[in-house]
Amino acid sequence: MEPRVPAAETAFPRIHCGGRVVHHRVPAVLPGPGSEALERKRLQLPKGALEVFHNNPEAIRYIAHLEMKAGVDRGHHVHQRKDESFYLISGHVTIGVEALDTGEHHLLDVRPGDLVEIRPGIAHAVRVHEGGHAVEFARDPVGTDDTRPHRVWEI
């Protein structure tokens, strides 16, 4: 039996910038047959939700909690080598992404339970509409030698 996933959450992942930006909606599921097989899930339990947004052998060497304050922009930078992932726990944000080599750009409407994976060479910024919390993580540690400022278009 397949886990019960609301239909509105099945139009994901959304792929942008030639596959270098992937926007996932981590499904909210009830415990039961099939739910344990999902790599990512927001398991709805009587004791409270368990949100699994990274469950694979890939090591994480950087993890940070972000307090998201309404009306604030964060980011406006690009990484040369670092893959970066952003998981929104609560709030509402728009993430602007721009491929520096092609000029392709997108605005991603990010809601609680969304995971956005951003590859190197993609400039990105976050505009916070409704305050909340997020987790940012990466395979490699953050280094100032890998990050340079870049004003993301139209965010």
PyRosetta script that sets phi, psi and omega in degrees:
from pyrosetta import init, pose_from_sequence

init()
pose = pose_from_sequence("MEPRVPAAETAFPRIHCGGRVVHHRVPAVLPGPGSEALERKRLQLPKGALEVFHNNPEAIRYIAHLEMKAGVDRGHHVHQRKDESFYLISGHVTIGVEALDTGEHHLLDVRPGDLVEIRPGIAHAVRVHEGGHAVEFARDPVGTDDTRPHRVWEI")
pose.set_psi(1, 136.5)
pose.set_omega(1, 178.3)
pose.set_phi(2, -75.8)
pose.set_psi(2, 145.5)
pose.set_omega(2, 174.8)
pose.set_phi(3, -63.9)
pose.set_psi(3, 150.4)
pose.set_omega(3, -178.9)
pose.set_phi(4, -80.1)
pose.set_psi(4, 111.0)
pose.set_omega(4, -178.7)
pose.set_phi(5, -122.1)
pose.set_psi(5, 125.4)
pose.set_omega(5, 178.1)
pose.set_phi(6, -56.0)
pose.set_psi(6, 141.0)
pose.set_omega(6, -177.0)
pose.set_phi(7, -56.5)
pose.set_psi(7, -35.7)
pose.set_omega(7, -178.1)
pose.set_phi(8, -63.8)
pose.set_psi(8, -17.3)
pose.set_omega(8, -176.9)
pose.set_phi(9, -97.3)
pose.set_psi(9, 6.6)
pose.set_omega(9, -175.5)
pose.set_phi(10, -95.6)
pose.set_psi(10, -3.4)
pose.set_omega(10, -179.8)
pose.set_phi(11, -86.0)
pose.set_psi(11, 25.2)
pose.set_omega(11, -178.1)
pose.set_phi(12, -124.1)
pose.set_psi(12, 157.6)
pose.set_omega(12, 3.4)
pose.set_phi(13, -76.5)
pose.set_psi(13, 158.2)
pose.set_omega(13, 173.8)
pose.set_phi(14, -107.4)
pose.set_psi(14, 128.9)
pose.set_omega(14, -173.8)
pose.set_phi(15, -106.7)
pose.set_psi(15, 133.2)
pose.set_omega(15, -179.9)
pose.set_phi(16, -134.2)
pose.set_psi(16, 163.2)
pose.set_omega(16, 173.2)
pose.set_phi(17, 51.6)
pose.set_psi(17, 50.3)
pose.set_omega(17, 176.8)
pose.set_phi(18, 62.3)
pose.set_psi(18, 31.0)
pose.set_omega(18, 178.9)
pose.set_phi(19, 88.3)
pose.set_psi(19, 2.3)
pose.set_omega(19, -178.2)
pose.set_phi(20, -89.1)
pose.set_psi(20, -4.0)
pose.set_omega(20, 171.2)
pose.set_phi(21, -132.7)
pose.set_psi(21, 125.0)
pose.set_omega(21, 178.8)
pose.set_phi(22, -126.1)
pose.set_psi(22, 124.9)
pose.set_omega(22, -178.9)
pose.set_phi(23, -109.1)
pose.set_psi(23, 111.7)
pose.set_omega(23, 179.8)
pose.set_phi(24, -103.3)
pose.set_psi(24, 146.3)
pose.set_omega(24, 166.1)
pose.set_phi(25, -110.0)
pose.set_psi(25, 109.7)
pose.set_omega(25, -178.3)
pose.set_phi(26, -72.2)
pose.set_psi(26, 120.5)
pose.set_omega(26, -172.5)
pose.set_phi(27, -71.5)
pose.set_psi(27, 141.9)
pose.set_omega(27, 170.9)
pose.set_phi(28, -86.0)
pose.set_psi(28, 122.2)
pose.set_omega(28, -177.2)
pose.set_phi(29, -131.3)
pose.set_psi(29, 157.8)
pose.set_omega(29, 174.2)
pose.set_phi(30, -93.8)
pose.set_psi(30, 151.0)
pose.set_omega(30, 177.3)
pose.set_phi(31, -61.4)
pose.set_psi(31, 148.9)
pose.set_omega(31, 177.8)
pose.set_phi(32, 147.1)
pose.set_psi(32, -175.1)
pose.set_omega(32, -177.5)
pose.set_phi(33, -55.0)
pose.set_psi(33, 130.2)
pose.set_omega(33, 177.7)
pose.set_phi(34, 95.7)
pose.set_psi(34, -28.9)
pose.set_omega(34, -176.0)
pose.set_phi(35, -67.7)
pose.set_psi(35, -31.8)
pose.set_omega(35, -178.9)
pose.set_phi(36, -69.2)
pose.set_psi(36, -20.0)
pose.set_omega(36, -178.6)
pose.set_phi(37, -80.5)
pose.set_psi(37, -14.9)
pose.set_omega(37, -177.8)
pose.set_phi(38, -73.7)
pose.set_psi(38, 130.8)
pose.set_omega(38, 178.1)
pose.set_phi(39, -68.2)
pose.set_psi(39, -39.6)
pose.set_omega(39, 178.8)
pose.set_phi(40, -123.0)
pose.set_psi(40, 138.3)
pose.set_omega(40, 179.8)
pose.set_phi(41, -165.9)
pose.set_psi(41, 155.2)
pose.set_omega(41, 169.4)
pose.set_phi(42, -112.9)
pose.set_psi(42, 93.4)
pose.set_omega(42, -174.5)
pose.set_phi(43, -79.4)
pose.set_psi(43, 120.8)
pose.set_omega(43, -177.8)
pose.set_phi(44, -88.9)
pose.set_psi(44, 105.3)
pose.set_omega(44, -176.4)
pose.set_phi(45, -112.6)
pose.set_psi(45, 155.1)
pose.set_omega(45, 177.5)
pose.set_phi(46, -57.9)
pose.set_psi(46, -30.7)
pose.set_omega(46, -179.7)
pose.set_phi(47, -82.2)
pose.set_psi(47, -8.6)
pose.set_omega(47, -176.6)
pose.set_phi(48, 128.2)
pose.set_psi(48, 166.2)
pose.set_omega(48, -174.9)
pose.set_phi(49, -72.3)
pose.set_psi(49, 147.1)
pose.set_omega(49, 170.5)
pose.set_phi(50, -117.5)
pose.set_psi(50, 113.7)
pose.set_omega(50, -176.0)
pose.set_phi(51, -103.7)
pose.set_psi(51, 113.2)
pose.set_omega(51, -180.0)
pose.set_phi(52, -107.6)
pose.set_psi(52, 107.7)
pose.set_omega(52, -178.0)
pose.set_phi(53, -116.3)
pose.set_psi(53, -1.8)
pose.set_omega(53, 173.4)
pose.set_phi(54, -149.2)
pose.set_psi(54, 113.4)
pose.set_omega(54, -178.5)
pose.set_phi(55, -147.9)
pose.set_psi(55, 74.2)
pose.set_omega(55, 177.7)
pose.set_phi(56, -154.3)
pose.set_psi(56, 171.8)
pose.set_omega(56, -174.6)
pose.set_phi(57, -71.2)
pose.set_psi(57, -7.8)
pose.set_omega(57, -179.9)
pose.set_phi(58, -65.8)
pose.set_psi(58, 125.2)
pose.set_omega(58, -179.3)
pose.set_phi(59, -71.9)
pose.set_psi(59, 148.4)
pose.set_omega(59, 172.8)
pose.set_phi(60, -113.6)
pose.set_psi(60, 124.0)
pose.set_omega(60, -179.8)
pose.set_phi(61, -111.6)
pose.set_psi(61, -1.5)
pose.set_omega(61, 176.9)
pose.set_phi(62, -141.7)
pose.set_psi(62, 130.3)
pose.set_omega(62, 174.6)
pose.set_phi(63, -147.6)
pose.set_psi(63, 136.6)
pose.set_omega(63, -178.2)
pose.set_phi(64, -144.1)
pose.set_psi(64, 145.6)
pose.set_omega(64, 172.4)
pose.set_phi(65, -94.8)
pose.set_psi(65, 133.4)
pose.set_omega(65, 178.3)
pose.set_phi(66, -115.7)
pose.set_psi(66, 125.1)
pose.set_omega(66, 169.4)
pose.set_phi(67, -85.8)
pose.set_psi(67, 124.2)
pose.set_omega(67, -176.5)
pose.set_phi(68, -102.5)
pose.set_psi(68, 113.2)
pose.set_omega(68, -179.7)
pose.set_phi(69, -98.6)
pose.set_psi(69, 130.5)
pose.set_omega(69, -177.3)
pose.set_phi(70, -54.8)
pose.set_psi(70, 139.4)
pose.set_omega(70, 176.7)
pose.set_phi(71, 84.1)
pose.set_psi(71, 3.5)
pose.set_omega(71, -175.5)
pose.set_phi(72, -106.0)
pose.set_psi(72, 144.5)
pose.set_omega(72, 169.5)
pose.set_phi(73, -101.1)
pose.set_psi(73, 141.4)
pose.set_omega(73, 175.5)
pose.set_phi(74, -127.8)
pose.set_psi(74, 153.9)
pose.set_omega(74, 174.6)
pose.set_phi(75, 95.7)
pose.set_psi(75, -113.4)
pose.set_omega(75, -172.8)
pose.set_phi(76, 55.0)
pose.set_psi(76, 56.9)
pose.set_omega(76, 178.3)
pose.set_phi(77, -152.7)
pose.set_psi(77, 173.8)
pose.set_omega(77, 177.9)
pose.set_phi(78, -138.4)
pose.set_psi(78, 145.1)
pose.set_omega(78, 175.8)
pose.set_phi(79, -105.9)
pose.set_psi(79, 139.7)
pose.set_omega(79, 179.1)
pose.set_phi(80, -82.0)
pose.set_psi(80, -34.0)
pose.set_omega(80, -174.5)
pose.set_phi(81, -125.4)
pose.set_psi(81, -24.7)
pose.set_omega(81, -170.4)
pose.set_phi(82, -83.8)
pose.set_psi(82, 129.6)
pose.set_omega(82, 164.9)
pose.set_phi(83, -81.7)
pose.set_psi(83, 139.9)
pose.set_omega(83, -178.2)
pose.set_phi(84, -132.9)
pose.set_psi(84, 138.6)
pose.set_omega(84, 176.9)
pose.set_phi(85, -121.6)
pose.set_psi(85, 144.5)
pose.set_omega(85, -175.9)
pose.set_phi(86, -130.9)
pose.set_psi(86, 120.9)
pose.set_omega(86, 178.7)
pose.set_phi(87, -117.7)
pose.set_psi(87, 121.4)
pose.set_omega(87, -179.1)
pose.set_phi(88, -90.9)
pose.set_psi(88, 118.9)
pose.set_omega(88, 178.8)
pose.set_phi(89, -85.0)
pose.set_psi(89, -45.8)
pose.set_omega(89, -179.8)
pose.set_phi(90, -149.8)
pose.set_psi(90, 159.3)
pose.set_omega(90, -179.5)
pose.set_phi(91, 102.3)
pose.set_psi(91, -165.7)
pose.set_omega(91, 179.2)
pose.set_phi(92, -150.6)
pose.set_psi(92, 126.4)
pose.set_omega(92, -178.6)
pose.set_phi(93, -136.6)
pose.set_psi(93, 161.4)
pose.set_omega(93, 166.7)
pose.set_phi(94, -114.1)
pose.set_psi(94, 131.2)
pose.set_omega(94, 174.0)
pose.set_phi(95, -108.1)
pose.set_psi(95, 122.3)
pose.set_omega(95, 174.4)
pose.set_phi(96, -94.0)
pose.set_psi(96, 132.3)
pose.set_omega(96, 178.1)
pose.set_phi(97, -127.1)
pose.set_psi(97, 145.9)
pose.set_omega(97, -179.5)
pose.set_phi(98, -145.4)
pose.set_psi(98, 122.5)
pose.set_omega(98, 175.8)
pose.set_phi(99, -79.6)
pose.set_psi(99, 114.9)
pose.set_omega(99, -174.9)
pose.set_phi(100, -67.5)
pose.set_psi(100, -28.5)
pose.set_omega(100, -178.0)
pose.set_phi(101, -78.8)
pose.set_psi(101, -27.7)
pose.set_omega(101, -177.1)
pose.set_phi(102, -114.6)
pose.set_psi(102, -18.0)
pose.set_omega(102, -175.9)
pose.set_phi(103, 82.1)
pose.set_psi(103, -3.1)
pose.set_omega(103, 178.0)
pose.set_phi(104, -61.7)
pose.set_psi(104, 136.2)
pose.set_omega(104, -178.5)
pose.set_phi(105, -143.7)
pose.set_psi(105, 152.5)
pose.set_omega(105, -177.9)
pose.set_phi(106, -147.9)
pose.set_psi(106, 153.4)
pose.set_omega(106, 169.4)
pose.set_phi(107, -111.4)
pose.set_psi(107, 123.7)
pose.set_omega(107, -178.2)
pose.set_phi(108, -105.0)
pose.set_psi(108, 124.9)
pose.set_omega(108, 176.1)
pose.set_phi(109, -83.9)
pose.set_psi(109, 108.4)
pose.set_omega(109, -171.8)
pose.set_phi(110, -109.9)
pose.set_psi(110, 125.9)
pose.set_omega(110, -177.1)
pose.set_phi(111, -117.3)
pose.set_psi(111, 165.3)
pose.set_omega(111, 177.5)
pose.set_phi(112, -53.2)
pose.set_psi(112, 134.0)
pose.set_omega(112, -177.7)
pose.set_phi(113, 93.1)
pose.set_psi(113, 0.5)
pose.set_omega(113, 177.9)
pose.set_phi(114, -91.8)
pose.set_psi(114, 142.0)
pose.set_omega(114, 176.4)
pose.set_phi(115, -122.0)
pose.set_psi(115, 127.0)
pose.set_omega(115, 178.5)
pose.set_phi(116, -118.9)
pose.set_psi(116, 124.9)
pose.set_omega(116, 178.4)
pose.set_phi(117, -106.2)
pose.set_psi(117, 127.6)
pose.set_omega(117, -175.2)
pose.set_phi(118, -123.5)
pose.set_psi(118, 124.9)
pose.set_omega(118, -178.9)
pose.set_phi(119, -89.4)
pose.set_psi(119, 166.2)
pose.set_omega(119, 178.2)
pose.set_phi(120, -58.0)
pose.set_psi(120, 148.9)
pose.set_omega(120, 178.5)
pose.set_phi(121, 85.2)
pose.set_psi(121, 2.2)
pose.set_omega(121, 178.0)
pose.set_phi(122, -107.7)
pose.set_psi(122, 111.3)
pose.set_omega(122, 176.2)
pose.set_phi(123, -69.5)
pose.set_psi(123, 145.8)
pose.set_omega(123, -177.5)
pose.set_phi(124, -150.6)
pose.set_psi(124, 152.2)
pose.set_omega(124, 176.8)
pose.set_phi(125, -152.0)
pose.set_psi(125, 154.2)
pose.set_omega(125, -178.7)
pose.set_phi(126, -120.5)
pose.set_psi(126, 127.4)
pose.set_omega(126, 171.3)
pose.set_phi(127, -107.4)
pose.set_psi(127, 125.2)
pose.set_omega(127, -176.5)
pose.set_phi(128, -94.5)
pose.set_psi(128, 117.3)
pose.set_omega(128, 177.6)
pose.set_phi(129, -91.0)
pose.set_psi(129, -43.2)
pose.set_omega(129, 179.2)
pose.set_phi(130, -129.4)
pose.set_psi(130, 125.2)
pose.set_omega(130, -176.4)
pose.set_phi(131, -57.6)
pose.set_psi(131, 153.8)
pose.set_omega(131, 179.7)
pose.set_phi(132, 179.0)
pose.set_psi(132, -151.2)
pose.set_omega(132, -176.2)
pose.set_phi(133, -137.6)
pose.set_psi(133, 148.3)
pose.set_omega(133, 179.0)
pose.set_phi(134, -142.4)
pose.set_psi(134, 163.0)
pose.set_omega(134, 172.7)
pose.set_phi(135, -120.7)
pose.set_psi(135, 133.1)
pose.set_omega(135, 175.9)
pose.set_phi(136, -115.8)
pose.set_psi(136, 134.7)
pose.set_omega(136, -179.4)
pose.set_phi(137, -148.0)
pose.set_psi(137, 159.7)
pose.set_omega(137, -177.1)
pose.set_phi(138, -155.3)
pose.set_psi(138, 157.6)
pose.set_omega(138, 176.6)
pose.set_phi(139, -67.9)
pose.set_psi(139, -33.3)
pose.set_omega(139, -175.8)
pose.set_phi(140, -111.0)
pose.set_psi(140, 150.9)
pose.set_omega(140, 176.1)
pose.set_phi(141, -62.7)
pose.set_psi(141, 154.1)
pose.set_omega(141, 177.1)
pose.set_phi(142, -75.9)
pose.set_psi(142, 137.6)
pose.set_omega(142, 176.1)
pose.set_phi(143, -139.7)
pose.set_psi(143, 139.0)
pose.set_omega(143, -179.5)
pose.set_phi(144, -65.1)
pose.set_psi(144, -22.0)
pose.set_omega(144, 179.2)
pose.set_phi(145, -73.1)
pose.set_psi(145, -10.6)
pose.set_omega(145, -178.5)
pose.set_phi(146, -103.6)
pose.set_psi(146, -9.8)
pose.set_omega(146, -174.0)
pose.set_phi(147, -115.4)
pose.set_psi(147, 130.8)
pose.set_omega(147, 173.9)
pose.set_phi(148, -133.3)
pose.set_psi(148, 146.6)
pose.set_omega(148, -178.8)
pose.set_phi(149, -64.2)
pose.set_psi(149, 144.7)
pose.set_omega(149, 172.7)
pose.set_phi(150, -157.8)
pose.set_psi(150, 117.6)
pose.set_omega(150, 178.6)
pose.set_phi(151, -71.4)
pose.set_psi(151, 116.5)
pose.set_omega(151, -179.2)
pose.set_phi(152, -77.2)
pose.set_psi(152, 132.5)
pose.set_omega(152, -178.0)
pose.set_phi(153, -53.3)
pose.set_psi(153, 143.1)
pose.set_omega(153, 163.6)
pose.set_phi(154, 53.4)
pose.set_psi(154, 18.9)
pose.set_omega(154, 176.9)
pose.set_phi(155, -100.0)
pose.dump_pdb("model.pdb")
